[in-house]
């Protein structure tokens, strides 16, 4: 919400996806809530006035716009209506505050996904739609969901609500990345009655520096857990390790969830550092559906984002230094080589390094060795840990580009107060750091996963199978949490996904050949009534 007034010389124009009649109705309702007078002039101008003095407090004008570009990854036909709304405050601080409040009210209408947009997201995730019918497995459960605020995340949480978890028992937490439509996701969740907040990865990784933030969010999580348990509900956590690392699954913790699904490798590392678990946790980070399908889509999103942020740079034939040859790094190495880049690989894990060498890549044990022996144009980070040391920074050539696809790879720059204080922001691109000897390096994004920097990352169809697999694993765990012992487990998730027929459904939808094959949805996405019926499991 706005914390300051809009002054008379700061009139604002707001674009909202509603009709002029909708604007008029919203302004009238706003005036009524504040016991102000509302008038509609013959010229279509809306005025909010003081009922006693008749002084004009805020003047509102609007105009209808031609069809607009989609505000989601997909598009809908016909295009949604849209108008530009000019909010012009009268003189004085009080008028400015009322204008700011009206701006917030109209923004709320502008931000939340429309029904048509939500239907488009659902229809673009046909596998999730197929499995997410209401089912008894979720009776008397509550959900805490922590992940990036993306369209496919929205689709997943709506599927959990559709499957039987009431809106008032859903608590969503954003991981803090600057994803494209994060404000829209937040507004949509709130409009549906979910709790929605931020538990930033940076706060989880550096708790000593974010005590106030963690205390506030932690108090809300505690209250949600207490309320759910008092109401006789068990709590499922779908997370990347942030909550479990904070103790909500640990032996001896004052409060714990009842079951959890872990989504990321970085989360697995945080869980391991937090100590023994008191609850069953299914490891989706290492599941077959993420390893075989999800990481292909993640790697593709990384490559697309790299090229989008460097539209004027030549990549073909250039030397690239890749830090980390794990599940993501190995796929990126192959894609970069396919593009024509000369790829140099660094990994501290010798089996991974041997794999890279025997796949034909030039390899080094350390970043320092690689930087001393080569002249890369780009350094790509995929480790999720500190990948460049302070000594390595002395070896970076002038003009180098740093491309992080995991958190903290380049924290030697981003977490160093001196380096960070001298950095220059490049809006929409990243940061430029000035090093000694006149060297300058450009960090794409904000030092976190740059495929999530002001982007929506993976296509909804691309993550559909992984979200469907996560849903299936959640339903299986919630149906009988007692059958899985406390600790971290991968096999129960893989087994549930296979038994539900997801692999067959995926193949039929996207890979099968012949006239009898089931084709992927067309664009625009089909109406929900045209999608396959849910499959019981």
N, C-alpha and C positions, 0 to 999 in steps of 0.2 A: 504494500500500500504506500501511497505518497506520504512523505513526512513533511513536506514543505508546500507552501502555497504556490499557485501559478499567478504571477503578477500581471498587471495590465499590459506590459510590453512583451509578455511571454505566452501569447495565445498559442494553442497547440492544435494540430490536425491529427485525428485518429482515424485509422481505416478499420472498419468493422464489417464482418460478413453477414450483415442483416439488412433488411429493407429500410427505406426512409420511414415507413410506418412503424417499424420496430424501434427505430431511434426515438421517434415521437413518444411511443409508449414507455420506453425506458426513462426518458427525461421527465415525463409526467409522474411516473411512479417514484422517481428519485425526489422530485419536489414534494410530493405528498408525504413521503417518509420524514422529511425535514420540516414539514408544516410551512412550506413556502408556496407561493402562488406560481402557477404555470400558465403562460399564454402562447398561443399560436397565431402569429401575424398573418395577414393576407398574403405576404410575400414568402410564406413558408418559414420565416424565422421563428425560432423558439426562444422564449425569454423566461428566465426564472427571476421572480421579483419578490421583494419584501412585502408581505400582505398589508402591513401598516403604512409604510411610507411610499409604496409603489416604486421604490428605487430598483433599477435593474441590477441584479447581482451577477448573472451570467447570461450571455447571449450564445445561442447554439444555432449553427447553420449546417446543412448537409447537402450533398449532391450525389446523385447516382453515378456509378462508375461503369465503364465497359467491362466485359468479362475479364477476370483477373487470373494471373498464374496460380497454380495450385499452391496451397499452404501445407500440403502433405506430400509424401513421396509419390503417391499415386494421384490420379485425377478422377473427377466425377463429372458426369454429364447428366443434365446440363450444369454448367458452372454455377457456383453459388452466387447469390446476390451480394453486392458490396456497395458501401457508401463511404465517402470521406466526410468526417464530422469535424467542424471547426468549433472549438470551445474558447470563448473569448470572455475573460473575467472583467467585471467592473472594477473601479478603483477600490483600494483598501485591502488589508490583509485578510479580513473575514471573507470577502468575495473570492479572493485567491484560494483560500482553503476549500470553499465550497466547490469551486471549479476543479480543484485537484481531486476532491471526492467524487465528482461526477465523472471525471476522467477514469478513475479507478473502477467505477461501476460499469461504464461502457467497455473498459478494457477486459473486465471479467467476461462480458459477453463475447468479446473479440477473441480471447485466448482459448477458451475451451473448444475442443474439437466439436464440430457440428455432428448431428446424427448421421448425415451422409458421409462425412469423413470417417467416423467410427465404423460405419458399415463397410467402407472401402478397406479399412485396416483389417477387419475381420475376414472379409472376402479374399484378401491377399494372403491369408494364412489358412489355407483350406485344410491342412493336416491338423492344426490346432483346433479348428472348427469341428472337424470330424470326431475328435475325441472328447470334447469339452461339454458334453451334455451333463445335466444335473445327475449326481450320483450320491449314494448314501455314504461313500467314503469320507466326505467332507462334513457330515453332520457333526455339529458341536465342535467345530474347529474354527480358529481364528488364524489370520495370515499376517506375518511381517515379511514384506518383500523389499529387498535392497538390491538395486542394480542401476544401470544407467537409465536415464529418462529418455527413452527412444520409442518409436512407434511400435516395434515388435514387443517391447516391454509393456506398453499399454495394452496390446492385444492379449498378452499372457495374463495380466492382472484381471482384465475383463472376463477372460475365460474362467479364472478361478471364482469370480463372483457368479458367473453363469452356472458354474458347476455346483454351487450351493453355499459358498461362504458369503454371508450378508455383508453389504457395503460397510456397515458400522463396525465390522470386525476385520477390516483390512487396514493395515498401516503400511504405507509405501515410503521408502527412503531413497533419495537420489544419492549417487556416489560422488557427485560434485563436479563431474566433467562438464565442459561448456558445450553440451550437445545442442543441436540446432533448435529443436522445439521443446526444450526442457520446461520453459514457462507454460507452454500449452499443455504439456503432460500434467504438470502440477495443477493447473487450473481445472483440467478435466477430472483428475482424481478428486479434487475438492468438491467439484460440482456433483459428483456421484456419491458423495458422502464418506469417502475414505479420509483417513488421516494422511497427510503428506508433508514431508520435511526433508532435510538434507543431513546425511551423515557422511561427511567428506572423507575420501580416502586419505588425504593429507592429515586430517585430525586423527585417524586411526593409526597411521604410521608414526606420527609425531605427537603423541598425546600430551607431552609436557608443554607444548606450545599452544595447545588448543583446549585448555582445561574448561573454560567457561562454555564453549560450544558443546563439548562432550557432556558436561554436567546438565545442560539444558535438554539436549536430545535424550540423554540417558534417563532423566526424570520422566520424560514422556513415554519412553519405552517401558520403564518400570511400571508406570501407571497403567499402560495398555495390558501388560502381562498380568498384573494384579486383577484388573477388571475382568479379563477373559477367564482367569482361573476362578474368580469369585462367581462368575456366571456359569460355571461348569463347562467351559470350553478349554480344549487343549490348543496350544499355539504351535503352528508350523512356521519355521523360518526358511525363506528362500533367499540365499545370500551369497556374497563373495568373501565371506570370512570376517567382515567388519564387526558383526554382532557377536559371533562366536569368539573372535579374538578379544572382545570386550568382556567375555566371561559368561555369556548367556547360555553356554552349553557345557560349562566346566563343572567338574566335581567340586562340591563344597561351595558353589556360588550361591548368594542369597536369593537369586531368582534365576530360573532357567526356562527356556522354551521346552517343548516336549519332543520335537523332532525337527530335523533340518535337512535342506539340500544345499550343497556347496557348489558354486558355479565356476570358480576360477582357480587357476594354479596359485596365484598370489594369495588367495584365500586359504588354500591348503597349507601354505607356508605359515600364515598367521595362526591357523588353528594348531599346527604342530608346536609353535612357540608358546601357545597359551596353556598347554598342559593337557592331561587326560580328559576325555569327554565323558559326560554323564548321560548323554542322550544319543540316539542313533542319528548318524549323518550320512546321507547318500552323496557320493562323490561324482557329481555330474561333470566336473572339470576334466576328469580322466575317462569319462564314459565313451563308449564306442560312437554314439551319435555325435558327440562334440568332436572327438578326435578325427573321425572319418568324414564328417559333413561340415561341422561348425567351423573348424579351422580353415578349411578351404575358402569359406565365405569371409572369414576375418582377414585372411591374407589378401584376398581380392579387394576388400574395402581399404586395406592399407595402401595397396598399390594405386588404386584410384585416387585416394586422398593425396598421396605424394605427388602425383602428376597434376592434380588440381591446384595444389599450393605452389607449384613451380611451373606455371604455364609457359614461361618465356625461356626455360632452361632446356638444354639438350641433355638427355639421359642416355641415349643409345651410344654405346662404345665407351662410356665413361667408367672410371673405376669407383666402386662402391665398397666400403668397409662395413661388414655386417657383424654386429656384436650379438652372439647367441645363435646356436644352431639347434634349437629345440623344436617343438611342434610347430610353432609359428615361424621361427627363423628359417627352418629348412624349406618351408613352402615359399617364403619370400625370396630365398636365395635362388630357387628354381625359376620363379617368375622374373626376377631381375636379370638372370642369365638369358631367359627367353626373350627379354626385351633387347638384349644385346649388351648389357652391362658386363664389365669385368669384375667379378665378385670375389672379395677377400673375406674369409671367415675367421672369427675369433670365438673360442669357447673354452672355458676352464674345465669342462667335463671331457675327459679324453676319449671315451667311446663316441661322443657326439662329434668331436673334432676329427677323429679317424673316419667317421662316416662322411663328413664333409670333404675330407681329403680324397677318399676313395670315390666320391661323387664328382671329382674333377675340379674342386675349388682350391684356390690358394689358401693356405691356413697358417695361423700363428696361435701360440698359446696365450698371448696377452695382447691387449690393445696397444701397449707401449711398443712392443716388438713390431706390430703391424704398422703403426704410424711412423716408426723410424725407417721402415723399409719400403713404404709405398706412398703414393700421393693421391688419396681418395678425394673425390668431389663431394661425396655425401658419406656420412657415418650414420648407419641405421641401428637403432637400439631395440632389442627384443627381450632383454633378460629380466626386466622388472626389478632389478637391483642396481646398485652403484656400479656402472660399467666403465666409467672413465675416472681415473684418480686425479688428484691435483697435479701430479707429475705428468700425467698424460695430457693435461691441458697445455703444457708448455710445448707439446709436439704438434698441436693442431695448426694446420696451414691457414694462412689468411684467405678469407672467402669461403671457408668450409661451411657446408650445410649439415645440421644435425637433425635427424628425423627420428623422434622417439615413438615407438609403438607399444611401449609398456611404461608404467610409472617408475620413476626414479633412475632410469638409465643415465641421465645427464644431470643428476642432482648435485654433482660437483660444481655446476654453474647455478642451478635454480635455487639451491638451498644455501648458497654462500652469499652472505649479506653484501659483501663488497662487490662481487660480480653482479648480483641482482640489482643493487643500487645504481650501477652504471649502465644498465641495459636500457635500450630504447624499444618501445613497443612498436610493432608493425601491425596495425589493425587488420584483422582477418587473415594474417599470415603467421605471426609469431613474434620473436624478439631478436634484436641484434645486440650481441655482447662485444664489448671492447676489451681485448686482452693486451698484454704488454707487447712491446716491439711493434706497435702499430697494427697488430692483427685484429681482425673482426670476424666473428663467426655468427651465423644465423641459426637460431633454434626455431624450427617449425612448430606451430602450436604453442602451448603454454608449459611444455615440459612433461606433459602427461601423454596418454595415448592419442596421437594426433589424428587417427582415423575417427576420433570422437570430438575433435576440436571444431566447433561450429558446423557440425555435420551430423547426419543421422546414421552414419556408418553403414550397416549391412542392410540390404533390401529385405523387406518383410517376408517375401517368398523365400529368400535365402536362409533366413533363420527360423523359418516355419517348422522344419523338422526338429531342430534343437528345442524350440519352445514346446512343441508337442511332446517330445521325449521327456522334458522336465515335468510337464503336466502329468504324464503317465506315471513317472516315478513318484511324484507327489501323491497321486491318488493311491498308488500301491502302498506307500509307506503309511498314509493316514488310515487306510482301511484296517491295518493291523500293525501298529508301530511296535508292539511287543515282540513280534517275530524277528526283528532286527536288533541285535545287541548294541549296547552303547559303543561308540567308536565310529571310525570313518570306513565306509564300505563302497565299493564300486560294483561288485557283481550283482547285488539286488536290483540296482537301477538298470543295468544292462539286461538282466533277465526279464524284468517287467516290461521293458520297451520291446524286446523281441517277442515276448508272449502276446503282447497287444497287437502285433502285426504291423508296427510302424514301418519296418523296413520294406515289407511288401507294398504297403500303401504308398510309400515314397517312390519306390521303383515304378509302380503303375502310373503314378502321377507325372513323374518327370523323366523317366528313362526308357520305359517300354516302347517298343516299335510296333508298327502295324496298325491297321484300321481299328482294331479293337482296343488300342491303348487309350488310357484316360489322360487327356491332355491337361497341361497347366491352365489356370484361369487366364482368360484374355484380358486385355487392357482396353477400357476400364474393367475392373473386377466384376464378376457376375453378381447378380442379386443373391442374397443369402439363401433364398429358397431353392436356388439351382445347385447348391453345393451338396456333396454326398451326405447321406444320413450318418449320424454318429454311430460309431462301432462300440458295442458294449465290451467291457473287459473286467 
